[in-house]
């Protein structure tokens, strides 16, 4: 049985490239300017990175999902010396990206051929400042990354002040985000959700970011960034999150079945641009 079909095609700039998996756009990599982030939701994840530490201050980041390694390149460029590990089980994809879209020398980015749960379990407590989950499998969010046990592992490896960031493709009435929030809040009680206004108004599906922490989330800072962004987005406060994304049912590992990921079907093209 063959693996996913990977294509690397020209992007929106002379030395920018799109990584497509089975026809879906997964990453945009600008080899000349790693701070150029073509997908709006990746820019939103980068906004979280920028609020987690000032420019040039190294971070410890675990990326679950690799694709073109766009976000690790951004972190390496803006915060040299950062400790970064990418968990990407598709070794063929990683080899293709490394060959055609090579990482800068001394980037500090290490890619491990592991799935997210295995890689999380291998980390020590309080090991990282950010856990970024941006992973898709055959166009679907792996259900094992959305359970209470997965949230507990993420919470365990986050250092004080650390944040979990999860990219979710969903559409109103947002069953994926509701269930994820119900699971995450059991271990990381402070949460926010950001999304494009059209997605929140149920006009179209889109990528929503769930950001969660032990102590706080950078709601005010991200709200200010959202208002001035090239592609404006909304950052929901506690009341809005509760009213728009309440009533979810936390999923557990015990409740997973071979077809469990089908409930969390990807509804947009972009994803796995970690």
C-alpha positions in Angstrom: 0.0 0.0 0.0 1.5 3.3 -1.1 1.8 6.3 1.2 0.4 9.8 0.7 1.2 11.5 -2.6 3.5 14.5 -2.0 4.0 17.4 -4.3 6.2 20.4 -4.0 5.2 23.2 -6.4 6.0 26.9 -6.9 4.3 29.2 -4.4 3.5 32.9 -4.3 7.1 34.2 -4.5 10.2 33.4 -6.6 11.7 31.0 -4.0 8.6 30.0 -2.1 7.1 26.5 -2.4 3.9 24.8 -1.6 3.9 21.3 -0.1 0.8 19.4 -1.1 -0.2 16.0 0.3 -2.9 14.1 -1.6 -3.8 17.4 -3.3 -4.2 19.4 -0.1 -2.1 22.4 0.6 -0.1 21.6 3.8 2.7 24.2 3.9 4.2 27.2 2.2 7.9 27.5 2.6 9.8 30.6 1.6 13.5 29.7 1.4 14.6 33.3 1.1 12.4 34.6 4.0 11.3 32.2 6.7 9.3 35.0 8.3 7.0 35.0 5.3 4.0 32.9 6.4 1.6 32.3 3.6 -1.3 30.7 5.5 -3.3 33.0 7.8 -3.6 30.4 10.5 0.2 29.9 10.6 0.6 33.6 11.1 -1.8 33.3 14.0 0.3 30.5 15.5 3.4 32.8 15.0 1.6 35.5 16.9 1.4 33.1 19.9 5.1 32.4 19.5 5.8 36.2 19.4 3.9 36.7 22.7 5.5 33.8 24.4 9.0 35.3 24.3 10.6 38.5 22.9 12.4 38.4 19.6 15.9 36.8 19.8 15.0 35.0 23.0 15.3 31.2 22.5 12.3 29.0 23.1 11.8 25.3 23.7 9.1 24.1 21.2 7.6 20.7 20.5 5.9 20.6 17.1 3.5 17.7 16.5 3.2 17.5 12.8 5.9 18.5 10.4 5.0 18.9 6.7 7.2 21.7 5.2 8.6 22.7 8.7 7.4 26.2 8.1 6.9 27.2 11.8 10.1 25.6 13.0 11.9 27.7 10.3 10.2 30.8 11.6 11.2 30.1 15.2 14.8 29.4 14.2 14.9 32.7 12.3 13.3 34.9 14.9 14.8 33.2 18.0 18.2 31.7 17.1 19.3 29.0 19.5 15.8 27.7 20.2 15.4 24.0 21.1 13.0 22.5 18.6 11.8 19.0 18.1 9.3 18.0 15.3 7.4 14.8 15.6 6.6 13.6 12.1 6.0 9.9 11.5 6.1 10.2 7.7 9.9 9.7 7.1 9.4 9.8 3.3 7.8 13.2 3.5 10.5 14.5 5.8 13.2 13.2 3.5 11.6 14.9 0.5 11.3 18.2 2.3 14.9 18.0 3.6 16.2 17.4 0.0 14.1 19.9 -1.9 13.5 22.5 0.8 16.6 22.2 3.0 16.7 23.7 6.5 19.2 26.5 7.1 22.5 25.4 8.5 22.6 25.2 12.3 18.8 25.7 12.5 18.6 23.6 15.6 15.5 21.8 14.3 15.4 18.1 15.0 12.8 15.9 13.3 11.9 12.6 15.0 10.1 9.8 13.1 7.4 9.4 15.8 3.8 10.1 16.1 2.6 12.7 18.6 1.6 10.5 21.5 4.8 8.5 21.4 6.9 11.6 21.3 5.0 13.3 24.0 5.4 10.4 26.3 9.2 10.4 25.8 9.6 14.0 27.0 10.4 14.8 30.6 8.1 17.0 32.8 8.3 20.8 32.3 10.5 20.3 29.2 9.0 22.9 26.7 7.6 26.4 26.5 5.2 25.6 23.6 3.5 22.4 22.3 2.1 23.1 18.8 -0.3 20.5 17.4 -0.8 20.9 13.7 -1.2 17.3 12.5 -3.4 15.6 10.0 -3.6 12.0 8.8 -5.3 11.3 5.5 -7.0 14.7 5.7 -8.2 14.1 9.3 -7.1 15.2 12.7 -5.8 12.2 14.5 -8.3 11.5 17.3 -5.6 10.3 19.7 -4.3 13.9 19.8 -7.7 15.2 21.0 -8.3 13.1 24.1 -8.1 13.9 27.8 -5.0 11.7 28.0 -3.3 13.6 25.2 -4.1 16.9 26.9 -2.7 15.5 30.2 0.6 14.6 28.4 0.8 18.1 26.9 0.1 19.7 30.3 2.8 17.5 31.9 5.6 18.5 29.4 4.8 22.2 29.5 7.0 24.3 31.8 5.4 27.0 34.0 3.9 29.6 31.8 3.9 27.3 28.8 1.2 27.1 26.2 -0.5 24.4 24.2 -1.6 25.5 20.7 -3.8 23.3 18.6 -4.9 24.0 15.0 -8.3 22.5 14.3 -10.3 22.5 11.1 -13.9 22.8 11.9 -17.2 24.5 11.0 -20.3 25.6 12.9 -21.6 24.2 15.2 -17.9 23.3 15.9 -18.1 19.8 17.3 -14.4 19.3 17.1 -13.5 22.4 19.0 -16.2 21.8 21.6 -14.9 18.3 22.4 -11.3 19.4 22.4 -12.0 22.2 24.8 -13.8 19.9 27.1 -10.8 17.6 27.2 -8.1 20.3 27.4 -9.8 22.3 30.2 -9.4 19.3 32.6 -5.7 19.9 32.7 -5.1 23.4 31.3 -8.0 25.6 32.6 -7.1 28.8 30.9 -8.1 28.8 27.2 -8.8 31.0 24.3 -10.0 30.4 20.7 -9.1 32.5 17.7 -10.6 32.3 14.2 -11.5 34.3 11.2 -14.8 36.2 11.6 -16.4 34.4 8.6 -15.8 31.1 10.3 -17.3 32.2 13.6 -20.3 33.6 11.8 -20.9 30.1 10.2 -20.3 31.5 6.7 -17.6 29.0 5.9 -15.4 26.3 7.6 -11.9 27.3 8.7 -9.0 26.9 10.9 -9.5 27.7 14.6 -6.7 27.9 17.1 -7.2 26.6 20.6 -4.6 28.0 23.0 -4.4 26.7 26.6 -2.2 27.2 29.6 -1.8 26.3 33.3 -1.7 29.9 34.5 -2.9 32.2 31.8 -3.2 32.8 28.0 -2.1 36.0 26.2 -5.6 37.2 25.4 -5.0 40.9 25.5 -1.8 40.8 23.4 -3.3 38.5 20.8 -6.4 40.6 20.6 -4.3 43.7 19.8 -2.3 41.7 17.2 -5.6 40.4 15.7 -6.9 43.9 15.1 -3.8 45.0 13.2 -3.2 41.8 11.3 -3.1 41.7 7.5 -5.9 39.1 7.8 -7.9 40.3 10.9 -9.1 37.6 13.2 -11.1 37.3 16.4 -9.8 36.3 19.8 -12.7 35.2 22.0 -12.8 36.0 25.7 -13.9 33.5 28.4 -17.6 34.4 28.1 -17.6 34.1 24.3 -15.7 30.8 24.5 -18.2 29.4 27.0 -21.2 30.5 25.0 -19.9 29.5 21.5 -17.9 26.4 22.4 -19.5 24.9 25.5 -21.3 21.6 25.8 -18.5 19.4 24.4 -17.9 15.9 25.5 -14.3 15.1 26.4 -13.0 12.1 24.5 -10.8 9.5 26.0 -8.3 6.9 24.7 -10.6 4.1 25.8 -13.4 5.5 23.6 -11.3 5.5 20.4 -12.1 3.0 17.7 -10.5 2.4 14.2 -13.0 4.8 12.7 -12.8 7.4 15.5 -11.0 10.0 13.4 -13.8 10.2 10.9 -15.8 12.3 13.4 -13.1 15.0 13.2 -13.1 15.3 9.4 -10.9 18.1 8.0 -13.1 20.7 6.4 -10.5 23.0 4.9 -7.5 22.4 2.7 -4.7 23.9 4.8 -3.2 22.0 7.6 -0.1 20.4 9.1 2.0 23.4 8.5 3.9 23.0 11.8 
